[in-house]
Structure formats: structure tokens, C-alpha cells
Amino acid sequence: MERETSLEVIVLAAGAGTRMRSRLPKMLHHVGGRPLLGHVLDAAGVLQPAALRVVVGEGAEAVRAAFSARTDVHWTLQRERKGSGHAAMQALPDVADDATVLVLAGDVPLVRAEVLERCVAGAVSGLALVTAHVGQLAGLGRIERSADGRVTGIVEERDATPEQKAIREINTGILAAPAALLGELLGEVGADNAQGEHYLTDVVGLAAHRGISIRAVEGGATEALGVNDRRQLAQAERHWQRAQAERLMAGGTTIADPTRLDIRGHLTAGRDCFIDINVVFEGEVTLGDDVVVEAGCVIRDATVGDGAHIKPHSVIDGAVIGRRSEIGPFARLRPGTELGEAVRIGNFVETKKARLGDGVKASHLAYLGDAAIGKDSNVGAGTITCNYDGVDKHETEVGEGAFIGTNSTLVAPLTIEDQAYIAAGSTVTTRVPKEGLAVGRARQRNISGWSPPAKRKARKKPA
């Protein structure tokens, strides 16, 4: 992005979060499957800043550990809790004097990158801040303006008069300014307020008093939605989920009830997909075209091919599902599962590190772990692969067109070749050749004259 000056971002994430009533730092509570701070960092990252700086305090070690993979973040510790202005001052010494600084709150997760870009663009020669008009005003700072409409200051609600509390325009906490100017203004901020803290917002009044240009950029409800307690966390979650549902519907997906969909990560869907109620998507999930996901499913870090049908209450984790495959109901696909086209996984079938070729059917009550099954094979009900010997895992290999009879026990390591048959009830421990029949069960004996225990007991009773 072309700018006259470089951009550096300061994210304030040092708050104690006492109203959350939690041992977990507030910044690590989740919305949409990601920490609050993660949303803010991602939005700021879209602007491609020269530096991304986060000021931490309460729970600093845990917060840094949670984002250890983010090599683009520079961390600053606020050792004493003296307010938002004091927090910003901790990071400013590391900022280039000729940079533009964008200051964000780490607990406002739904901020939009396009709004941040407009705020930065408005701070070329003075201050810019994001304001909003919202219905719920409680706890929010009010924007004061002069008779001619110029911004003259921000008053925090706890310091506001009744007249000031009636103002409908609020401060979102997002502010941008030239670094040198922001440093000067913060140096003049005092702590003469109800909290006895150094408010970042006081720089707006100081700038107005100096006659410095102040531009107000209109944001929306999402920029104003900070998270300070569990109720606000739930509100942010619902905003996030509704936005994801709107995105999917605009792209051609039918959602049975947008209020009963949860996306805890990122979902990409093709056209003409259908998602029923109470479905949860976690991590990175991709649906092809014409995919049907029925009620109550949980799908995590998976790829689902065109025309696949996921039936109710199936759990899919780390799997790749081929085109036109049918899963469930009540199926469980664990990490490492790879299904070809038109595969049928039925009720109460579990797979793990299993590769099933095109047209394979496992319709009921089976466990297939560490297995490779060739195309068009059939796995009967009650079949299990015994993949663990108490020390190591071993693989079962089944060729193409094989038939595994009901209640078979396949003891790995094992190879069953193409078109082989396994008789029902067999325990198979050695290789089965191509087109061979394996029978691994005891011969049936019918014992005549046998008496059930109840009859034997009756004969022993005294007359």
C-alpha cells in the first residue's frame, strides 16, 4: 500500500480483564474460534504496517506464548497499570519519529481493515479517530463537537455529565496520528479523572486546543463492540457468526438457520451447498459445490468434495472426502482419513489414517485404522482393523474389489489382495491371495442333548 509515511501499529492489550471473572487473560478468550487479539492483529496486518507492536500487561507470558508463531509482532510490557495513554507511551519510544501510528484496542475483535485504512489516511497532518453511532451507549466515551461540527474532545462515561451522556456519537478507541505529534500530546496527558489514569482519549482535546486538524472517520457497530465481560463476548460471537453466514449466503450457500451455525475458524464453500441447523465448523474447512451437511455435524480442518453428503451428527476431523461420497449418520472420521470418490461411510463407522479408494463401502459399525483399502471393496458390519500391538501401529492393506465379511477381525500387519473374500466372523492374521477365500473361525459344533442352565437348576429342586 502506497503511503506518504511508513505505518506502525500499536495494539493495547495490557488490561487486567477483571470483569471476565477468568484465570485466562482477556485477550485469549475466543470469538469465532480465534483469540480476541488474533482478530485485531489480522485486521492490522491487512494494512501491511512496517511494525506491529503489542503492549501487554496482565498475563503477558501466556499472551506471548499463544502468539509465539507470529514473528511479525514486537512485544512491549506495561509494568504499571496507569491507563491507555500510559500503555501507548510504553511502545512509542521504539516507533520511528516520521511514522504514522495507528493505535488499536486488543479487545475490539471485529474491527474492519477498510475502516482502519480510512483512519490512517485521515492522519496525514493531524489526528484521526474512528467514531460510531450505536444504540447501546453504556460504558462508551462520547464525542464532543463544537457548534460548527469540529471534534473538540472525548469524555469518558464515568466522567461525563448527564448532558454529555446524552450524546449519541461514541469513541471506538481507534486513533491515528504522526508519531512525533502523538508523543508530544501524550506527554501532556494528566490523570485528573475518576480513575486516576492517563487516558489516551485526552490527546483529542489537547489537539483541538492547539488547533490541530482532527478528522472523525465513521465506523460501525463492529468497531464499537469491545469485550469486557462474558455478555459482550457472547455479543461479539453472534456478530461474527452472523457476518460469516451473510458471507456464505452471498456466495451461493443455503443456510437453514443463520442463527444456528457456528464457524470457529474459516469456512470456504462452493455454490449450491446446503448447511442444516446446529453445524459447527472448526479450523480450515473447504466445501466443494453441491455439498449437503445435515444437522448436528462437527467438521474440523477438512476438505469435502463436490456433491458429498454429510448426514446428521457426524464428526469429521482432519479428513479429505472425495466427490459424491456419503458420510453418516453418526460417523466419525479422524485425522489422516482420505476418501476417494463415491465412498460410503455409514452409521457408527470410525476411520483413522485410512485411505479408501473410489467406491469403497463401509456401511455399518466398523473401525478402520491405519488402513489402505482399494476401490470398490466392501467392508461388512462389525469389521475392525487391529492396528496396535501394544507398542507399535501396523497397517492393513486391502486390494481392489475385496469383500470383507461381517464381524471380521483383521490383525495387522496384513495384506488382503484384489478380489479376495473374507468369510464372516473370521480372524485373519496372514496374507490372503488374489481371489482367495479366507475362513478364520472355529468349526461349528451342534451338541445334542444339551440342557439350558434354567432346566438343570429346575431338575435339582427337591420335590
SULPE-V306608 format. One record per residue. N is the residue number from 1. RES is the residue in one small letter. SS is DSSP state (alpha for helix, beta for strand, coil for the rest). PHI is phi in degrees with one decimal (* if undefined). Layout:
# SULPE-V306608
n:N res:RES ss:SS phi:PHI
n:N res:RES ss:SS phi:PHI
This chain:
# SULPE-V306608
n:1 res:m ss:coil phi:*
n:2 res:e ss:coil phi:-82.0
n:3 res:r ss:coil phi:-137.6
n:4 res:e ss:coil phi:-71.4
n:5 res:t ss:coil phi:-129.1
n:6 res:s ss:coil phi:-71.8
n:7 res:l ss:beta phi:-113.8
n:8 res:e ss:beta phi:-124.5
n:9 res:v ss:beta phi:-111.2
n:10 res:i ss:beta phi:-115.5
n:11 res:v ss:beta phi:-107.0
n:12 res:l ss:beta phi:-89.1
n:13 res:a ss:beta phi:-137.2
n:14 res:a ss:coil phi:-103.2
n:15 res:g ss:coil phi:-64.3
n:16 res:a ss:coil phi:-75.3
n:17 res:g ss:coil phi:64.7
n:18 res:t ss:alpha phi:-63.1
n:19 res:r ss:alpha phi:-72.6
n:20 res:m ss:alpha phi:-74.1
n:21 res:r ss:coil phi:52.0
n:22 res:s ss:coil phi:-143.9
n:23 res:r ss:coil phi:-77.2
n:24 res:l ss:coil phi:-81.5
n:25 res:p ss:coil phi:-54.4
n:26 res:k ss:alpha phi:-54.8
n:27 res:m ss:alpha phi:-64.6
n:28 res:l ss:alpha phi:-99.8
n:29 res:h ss:coil phi:-70.2
n:30 res:h ss:beta phi:-101.4
n:31 res:v ss:beta phi:-129.8
n:32 res:g ss:coil phi:60.8
n:33 res:g ss:coil phi:81.5
n:34 res:r ss:beta phi:-130.2
n:35 res:p ss:beta phi:-61.7
n:36 res:l ss:alpha phi:-50.9
n:37 res:l ss:alpha phi:-62.0
n:38 res:g ss:alpha phi:-61.9
n:39 res:h ss:alpha phi:-60.8
n:40 res:v ss:alpha phi:-66.5
n:41 res:l ss:alpha phi:-62.3
n:42 res:d ss:alpha phi:-66.2
n:43 res:a ss:alpha phi:-64.1
n:44 res:a ss:alpha phi:-65.2
n:45 res:g ss:alpha phi:-62.8
n:46 res:v ss:coil phi:-61.3
n:47 res:l ss:coil phi:-78.5
n:48 res:q ss:coil phi:52.7
n:49 res:p ss:coil phi:-70.3
n:50 res:a ss:coil phi:-68.9
n:51 res:a ss:beta phi:-148.9
n:52 res:l ss:beta phi:-122.9
n:53 res:r ss:beta phi:-114.8
n:54 res:v ss:beta phi:-121.0
n:55 res:v ss:beta phi:-95.4
n:56 res:v ss:beta phi:-116.6
n:57 res:g ss:coil phi:-146.3
n:58 res:e ss:coil phi:-60.8
n:59 res:g ss:coil phi:67.0
n:60 res:a ss:alpha phi:-57.0
n:61 res:e ss:alpha phi:-63.0
n:62 res:a ss:alpha phi:-65.6
n:63 res:v ss:alpha phi:-65.1
n:64 res:r ss:alpha phi:-62.8
n:65 res:a ss:alpha phi:-64.0
n:66 res:a ss:alpha phi:-65.5
n:67 res:f ss:coil phi:-115.9
n:68 res:s ss:coil phi:-61.6
n:69 res:a ss:coil phi:-78.0
n:70 res:r ss:coil phi:-85.8
n:71 res:t ss:coil phi:-73.9
n:72 res:d ss:coil phi:-87.6
n:73 res:v ss:beta phi:-99.4
n:74 res:h ss:beta phi:-104.3
n:75 res:w ss:beta phi:-102.3
n:76 res:t ss:beta phi:-129.6
n:77 res:l ss:beta phi:-98.7
n:78 res:q ss:coil phi:-94.7
n:79 res:r ss:coil phi:-74.3
n:80 res:e ss:coil phi:-117.3
n:81 res:r ss:coil phi:-87.8
n:82 res:k ss:coil phi:-122.1
n:83 res:g ss:coil phi:104.2
n:84 res:s ss:alpha phi:-67.2
n:85 res:g ss:alpha phi:-65.5
n:86 res:h ss:alpha phi:-63.2
n:87 res:a ss:alpha phi:-62.3
n:88 res:a ss:alpha phi:-62.7
n:89 res:m ss:alpha phi:-63.0
n:90 res:q ss:alpha phi:-66.8
n:91 res:a ss:alpha phi:-93.3
n:92 res:l ss:alpha phi:-60.1
n:93 res:p ss:coil phi:-57.9
n:94 res:d ss:coil phi:-90.2
n:95 res:v ss:coil phi:-90.5
n:96 res:a ss:coil phi:-62.2
n:97 res:d ss:coil phi:-60.9
n:98 res:d ss:coil phi:-93.2
n:99 res:a ss:coil phi:-86.6
n:100 res:t ss:beta phi:-92.6
n:101 res:v ss:beta phi:-108.7
n:102 res:l ss:beta phi:-110.4
n:103 res:v ss:beta phi:-105.9
n:104 res:l ss:beta phi:-125.7
n:105 res:a ss:beta phi:-99.6
n:106 res:g ss:coil phi:-71.8
n:107 res:d ss:coil phi:-105.5
n:108 res:v ss:coil phi:-117.1
n:109 res:p ss:coil phi:-76.7
n:110 res:l ss:coil phi:-101.2
n:111 res:v ss:coil phi:-60.3
n:112 res:r ss:coil phi:-101.4
n:113 res:a ss:alpha phi:-61.0
n:114 res:e ss:alpha phi:-66.8
n:115 res:v ss:alpha phi:-70.4
n:116 res:l ss:alpha phi:-62.1
n:117 res:e ss:alpha phi:-62.8
n:118 res:r ss:alpha phi:-67.7
n:119 res:c ss:alpha phi:-64.7
n:120 res:v ss:alpha phi:-62.0
n:121 res:a ss:alpha phi:-62.8
n:122 res:g ss:coil phi:-84.1
n:123 res:a ss:coil phi:-108.4
n:124 res:v ss:coil phi:-65.0
n:125 res:s ss:coil phi:-123.8
n:126 res:g ss:coil phi:-171.6
n:127 res:l ss:beta phi:-91.8
n:128 res:a ss:beta phi:-136.8
n:129 res:l ss:beta phi:-139.6
n:130 res:v ss:beta phi:-97.5
n:131 res:t ss:beta phi:-117.3
n:132 res:a ss:beta phi:-154.5
n:133 res:h ss:beta phi:-112.3
n:134 res:v ss:coil phi:-130.0
n:135 res:g ss:coil phi:-77.1
n:136 res:q ss:coil phi:-93.4
n:137 res:l ss:coil phi:-102.3
n:138 res:a ss:coil phi:-57.2
n:139 res:g ss:coil phi:83.7
n:140 res:l ss:coil phi:-103.6
n:141 res:g ss:coil phi:-71.1
n:142 res:r ss:beta phi:-102.5
n:143 res:i ss:beta phi:-88.0
n:144 res:e ss:beta phi:-98.4
n:145 res:r ss:beta phi:-129.9
n:146 res:s ss:coil phi:-80.8
n:147 res:a ss:coil phi:-60.4
n:148 res:d ss:coil phi:-92.3
n:149 res:g ss:coil phi:93.5
n:150 res:r ss:coil phi:-75.5
n:151 res:v ss:beta phi:-70.0
n:152 res:t ss:beta phi:-115.8
n:153 res:g ss:beta phi:169.5
n:154 res:i ss:beta phi:-129.9
n:155 res:v ss:beta phi:-116.5
n:156 res:e ss:coil phi:-71.0
n:157 res:e ss:alpha phi:-58.7
n:158 res:r ss:alpha phi:-67.4
n:159 res:d ss:alpha phi:-104.1
n:160 res:a ss:coil phi:-85.2
n:161 res:t ss:coil phi:-80.5
n:162 res:p ss:alpha phi:-54.8
n:163 res:e ss:alpha phi:-65.8
n:164 res:q ss:alpha phi:-67.6
n:165 res:k ss:alpha phi:-65.0
n:166 res:a ss:coil phi:-78.3
n:167 res:i ss:coil phi:-65.4
n:168 res:r ss:coil phi:-94.3
n:169 res:e ss:beta phi:-89.5
n:170 res:i ss:beta phi:-119.1
n:171 res:n ss:beta phi:-90.3
n:172 res:t ss:beta phi:-90.7
n:173 res:g ss:beta phi:90.5
n:174 res:i ss:beta phi:-97.4
n:175 res:l ss:beta phi:-145.2
n:176 res:a ss:beta phi:-133.5
n:177 res:a ss:beta phi:-166.1
n:178 res:p ss:beta phi:-59.2
n:179 res:a ss:alpha phi:-57.8
n:180 res:a ss:alpha phi:-62.8
n:181 res:l ss:alpha phi:-64.0
n:182 res:l ss:alpha phi:-62.7
n:183 res:g ss:alpha phi:-62.0
n:184 res:e ss:alpha phi:-61.7
n:185 res:l ss:alpha phi:-66.4
n:186 res:l ss:alpha phi:-63.6
n:187 res:g ss:alpha phi:-64.2
n:188 res:e ss:coil phi:-97.6
n:189 res:v ss:coil phi:-74.1
n:190 res:g ss:coil phi:-101.7
n:191 res:a ss:coil phi:-124.6
n:192 res:d ss:coil phi:-88.0
n:193 res:n ss:coil phi:-153.5
n:194 res:a ss:coil phi:-61.5
n:195 res:q ss:coil phi:-92.5
n:196 res:g ss:coil phi:65.5
n:197 res:e ss:coil phi:-120.4
n:198 res:h ss:coil phi:-92.1
n:199 res:y ss:coil phi:-83.9
n:200 res:l ss:coil phi:-60.4
n:201 res:t ss:coil phi:-63.6
n:202 res:d ss:alpha phi:-65.3
n:203 res:v ss:alpha phi:-65.4
n:204 res:v ss:alpha phi:-66.5
n:205 res:g ss:alpha phi:-62.7
n:206 res:l ss:alpha phi:-63.0
n:207 res:a ss:alpha phi:-65.3
n:208 res:a ss:alpha phi:-62.9
n:209 res:h ss:alpha phi:-62.6
n:210 res:r ss:alpha phi:-81.1
n:211 res:g ss:coil phi:82.6
n:212 res:i ss:coil phi:-75.7
n:213 res:s ss:coil phi:-60.3
n:214 res:i ss:beta phi:-128.8
n:215 res:r ss:beta phi:-110.0
n:216 res:a ss:beta phi:-97.2
n:217 res:v ss:beta phi:-102.6
n:218 res:e ss:beta phi:-76.3
n:219 res:g ss:coil phi:-103.9
n:220 res:g ss:coil phi:-131.3
n:221 res:a ss:alpha phi:-62.3
n:222 res:t ss:alpha phi:-68.3
n:223 res:e ss:alpha phi:-68.7
n:224 res:a ss:alpha phi:-93.6
n:225 res:l ss:coil phi:-90.7
n:226 res:g ss:coil phi:-85.3
n:227 res:v ss:coil phi:-114.1
n:228 res:n ss:coil phi:-120.3
n:229 res:d ss:coil phi:-147.3
n:230 res:r ss:alpha phi:-67.0
n:231 res:r ss:alpha phi:-63.3
n:232 res:q ss:alpha phi:-68.6
n:233 res:l ss:alpha phi:-61.8
n:234 res:a ss:alpha phi:-65.3
n:235 res:q ss:alpha phi:-62.6
n:236 res:a ss:alpha phi:-63.0
n:237 res:e ss:alpha phi:-60.4
n:238 res:r ss:alpha phi:-66.5
n:239 res:h ss:alpha phi:-59.0
n:240 res:w ss:alpha phi:-61.1
n:241 res:q ss:alpha phi:-63.6
n:242 res:r ss:alpha phi:-63.8
n:243 res:a ss:alpha phi:-63.3
n:244 res:q ss:alpha phi:-67.0
n:245 res:a ss:alpha phi:-62.7
n:246 res:e ss:alpha phi:-61.3
n:247 res:r ss:alpha phi:-61.1
n:248 res:l ss:alpha phi:-66.7
n:249 res:m ss:alpha phi:-64.7
n:250 res:a ss:alpha phi:-63.6
n:251 res:g ss:coil phi:-89.8
n:252 res:g ss:coil phi:108.0
n:253 res:t ss:coil phi:-101.0
n:254 res:t ss:beta phi:-91.7
n:255 res:i ss:beta phi:-116.5
n:256 res:a ss:coil phi:-57.0
n:257 res:d ss:coil phi:-152.0
n:258 res:p ss:alpha phi:-59.0
n:259 res:t ss:alpha phi:-80.3
n:260 res:r ss:alpha phi:-121.4
n:261 res:l ss:beta phi:-131.0
n:262 res:d ss:beta phi:-126.9
n:263 res:i ss:beta phi:-115.6
n:264 res:r ss:beta phi:-112.9
n:265 res:g ss:beta phi:155.8
n:266 res:h ss:beta phi:-139.9
n:267 res:l ss:beta phi:-116.4
n:268 res:t ss:beta phi:-113.1
n:269 res:a ss:beta phi:-131.1
n:270 res:g ss:coil phi:-77.6
n:271 res:r ss:coil phi:-82.7
n:272 res:d ss:coil phi:59.8
n:273 res:c ss:coil phi:-82.3
n:274 res:f ss:beta phi:-129.3
n:275 res:i ss:beta phi:-121.8
n:276 res:d ss:coil phi:-81.7
n:277 res:i ss:coil phi:-73.0
n:278 res:n ss:coil phi:59.4
n:279 res:v ss:beta phi:-95.0
n:280 res:v ss:beta phi:-117.8
n:281 res:f ss:beta phi:-111.6
n:282 res:e ss:beta phi:-127.7
n:283 res:g ss:beta phi:68.9
n:284 res:e ss:beta phi:-101.1
n:285 res:v ss:beta phi:-126.0
n:286 res:t ss:beta phi:-124.5
n:287 res:l ss:beta phi:-109.1
n:288 res:g ss:coil phi:-77.0
n:289 res:d ss:coil phi:-76.7
n:290 res:d ss:coil phi:60.6
n:291 res:v ss:coil phi:-84.4
n:292 res:v ss:beta phi:-113.4
n:293 res:v ss:beta phi:-120.6
n:294 res:e ss:coil phi:-85.4
n:295 res:a ss:coil phi:-62.1
n:296 res:g ss:coil phi:76.8
n:297 res:c ss:coil phi:-83.8
n:298 res:v ss:beta phi:-122.6
n:299 res:i ss:beta phi:-126.1
n:300 res:r ss:beta phi:-129.9
n:301 res:d ss:coil phi:46.1
n:302 res:a ss:coil phi:-136.4
n:303 res:t ss:beta phi:-122.1
n:304 res:v ss:beta phi:-119.6
n:305 res:g ss:coil phi:-77.3
n:306 res:d ss:coil phi:-54.2
n:307 res:g ss:coil phi:73.1
n:308 res:a ss:coil phi:-71.1
n:309 res:h ss:beta phi:-130.2
n:310 res:i ss:beta phi:-103.3
n:311 res:k ss:coil phi:-85.3
n:312 res:p ss:coil phi:-55.5
n:313 res:h ss:coil phi:61.2
n:314 res:s ss:coil phi:-93.6
n:315 res:v ss:beta phi:-119.1
n:316 res:i ss:beta phi:-124.3
n:317 res:d ss:beta phi:-138.6
n:318 res:g ss:coil phi:64.6
n:319 res:a ss:coil phi:-116.9
n:320 res:v ss:beta phi:-117.8
n:321 res:i ss:beta phi:-115.1
n:322 res:g ss:coil phi:-76.4
n:323 res:r ss:coil phi:-58.7
n:324 res:r ss:coil phi:61.1
n:325 res:s ss:coil phi:-78.4
n:326 res:e ss:beta phi:-127.2
n:327 res:i ss:beta phi:-122.5
n:328 res:g ss:coil phi:91.3
n:329 res:p ss:coil phi:-72.7
n:330 res:f ss:coil phi:57.8
n:331 res:a ss:coil phi:-99.4
n:332 res:r ss:beta phi:-132.4
n:333 res:l ss:beta phi:-109.9
n:334 res:r ss:coil phi:-97.7
n:335 res:p ss:coil phi:-54.9
n:336 res:g ss:coil phi:91.1
n:337 res:t ss:coil phi:-76.7
n:338 res:e ss:beta phi:-132.2
n:339 res:l ss:beta phi:-110.7
n:340 res:g ss:coil phi:-76.2
n:341 res:e ss:coil phi:-82.3
n:342 res:a ss:coil phi:53.9
n:343 res:v ss:coil phi:-85.6
n:344 res:r ss:beta phi:-115.5
n:345 res:i ss:beta phi:-115.7
n:346 res:g ss:beta phi:-94.8
n:347 res:n ss:beta phi:-68.2
n:348 res:f ss:beta phi:58.6
n:349 res:v ss:beta phi:-105.6
n:350 res:e ss:beta phi:-120.9
n:351 res:t ss:beta phi:-126.4
n:352 res:k ss:beta phi:-153.1
n:353 res:k ss:beta phi:47.2
n:354 res:a ss:beta phi:-118.2
n:355 res:r ss:beta phi:-111.6
n:356 res:l ss:beta phi:-112.6
n:357 res:g ss:coil phi:-75.0
n:358 res:d ss:coil phi:-54.8
n:359 res:g ss:coil phi:76.1
n:360 res:v ss:coil phi:-68.0
n:361 res:k ss:beta phi:-125.0
n:362 res:a ss:beta phi:-135.0
n:363 res:s ss:beta phi:-86.4
n:364 res:h ss:beta phi:-153.9
n:365 res:l ss:beta phi:47.9
n:366 res:a ss:beta phi:-135.3
n:367 res:y ss:beta phi:-124.0
n:368 res:l ss:beta phi:-123.5
n:369 res:g ss:beta phi:-120.9
n:370 res:d ss:beta phi:52.1
n:371 res:a ss:beta phi:-134.2
n:372 res:a ss:beta phi:-127.6
n:373 res:i ss:beta phi:-121.6
n:374 res:g ss:coil phi:-71.2
n:375 res:k ss:coil phi:-61.4
n:376 res:d ss:coil phi:63.7
n:377 res:s ss:coil phi:-82.2
n:378 res:n ss:beta phi:-121.4
n:379 res:v ss:beta phi:-111.4
n:380 res:g ss:coil phi:-75.0
n:381 res:a ss:coil phi:-60.1
n:382 res:g ss:coil phi:81.4
n:383 res:t ss:coil phi:-76.0
n:384 res:i ss:beta phi:-134.4
n:385 res:t ss:beta phi:-98.9
n:386 res:c ss:beta phi:-86.2
n:387 res:n ss:coil phi:-95.6
n:388 res:y ss:beta phi:-125.5
n:389 res:d ss:coil phi:-98.5
n:390 res:g ss:coil phi:99.3
n:391 res:v ss:coil phi:-129.3
n:392 res:d ss:coil phi:-123.7
n:393 res:k ss:beta phi:-94.5
n:394 res:h ss:coil phi:-131.1
n:395 res:e ss:coil phi:-103.2
n:396 res:t ss:beta phi:-105.2
n:397 res:e ss:beta phi:-114.2
n:398 res:v ss:beta phi:-119.0
n:399 res:g ss:coil phi:-75.3
n:400 res:e ss:coil phi:-81.9
n:401 res:g ss:coil phi:66.4
n:402 res:a ss:coil phi:-79.9
n:403 res:f ss:beta phi:-124.9
n:404 res:i ss:beta phi:-104.7
n:405 res:g ss:coil phi:-69.2
n:406 res:t ss:coil phi:-55.7
n:407 res:n ss:coil phi:62.0
n:408 res:s ss:coil phi:-88.6
n:409 res:t ss:beta phi:-116.6
n:410 res:l ss:beta phi:-105.3
n:411 res:v ss:beta phi:-92.6
n:412 res:a ss:coil phi:-82.6
n:413 res:p ss:coil phi:-73.5
n:414 res:l ss:beta phi:-153.0
n:415 res:t ss:beta phi:-124.5
n:416 res:i ss:beta phi:-119.7
n:417 res:e ss:coil phi:-82.9
n:418 res:d ss:coil phi:-54.5
n:419 res:q ss:coil phi:56.5
n:420 res:a ss:coil phi:-75.5
n:421 res:y ss:beta phi:-120.1
n:422 res:i ss:beta phi:-114.1
n:423 res:a ss:coil phi:-66.3
n:424 res:a ss:coil phi:-56.6
n:425 res:g ss:coil phi:79.0
n:426 res:s ss:coil phi:-85.6
n:427 res:t ss:beta phi:-107.1
n:428 res:v ss:beta phi:-110.5
n:429 res:t ss:coil phi:-123.5
n:430 res:t ss:coil phi:-129.8
n:431 res:r ss:coil phi:-55.0
n:432 res:v ss:beta phi:-111.5
n:433 res:p ss:coil phi:-73.5
n:434 res:k ss:coil phi:-56.2
n:435 res:e ss:coil phi:61.0
n:436 res:g ss:coil phi:-82.2
n:437 res:l ss:beta phi:-115.3
n:438 res:a ss:beta phi:-107.2
n:439 res:v ss:coil phi:-122.2
n:440 res:g ss:coil phi:-124.1
n:441 res:r ss:coil phi:-147.6
n:442 res:a ss:coil phi:-69.3
n:443 res:r ss:coil phi:-65.9
n:444 res:q ss:coil phi:-71.7
n:445 res:r ss:coil phi:-122.6
n:446 res:n ss:coil phi:-104.8
n:447 res:i ss:coil phi:-101.1
n:448 res:s ss:coil phi:-81.2
n:449 res:g ss:coil phi:76.9
n:450 res:w ss:coil phi:-76.8
n:451 res:s ss:coil phi:-113.3
n:452 res:p ss:coil phi:-63.0
n:453 res:p ss:alpha phi:-54.9
n:454 res:a ss:alpha phi:-63.6
n:455 res:k ss:alpha phi:-69.7
n:456 res:r ss:alpha phi:-62.0
n:457 res:k ss:alpha phi:-66.8
n:458 res:a ss:alpha phi:-65.6
n:459 res:r ss:alpha phi:-68.0
n:460 res:k ss:alpha phi:-82.4
n:461 res:k ss:coil phi:-69.5
n:462 res:p ss:coil phi:-66.6
n:463 res:a ss:coil phi:-69.0
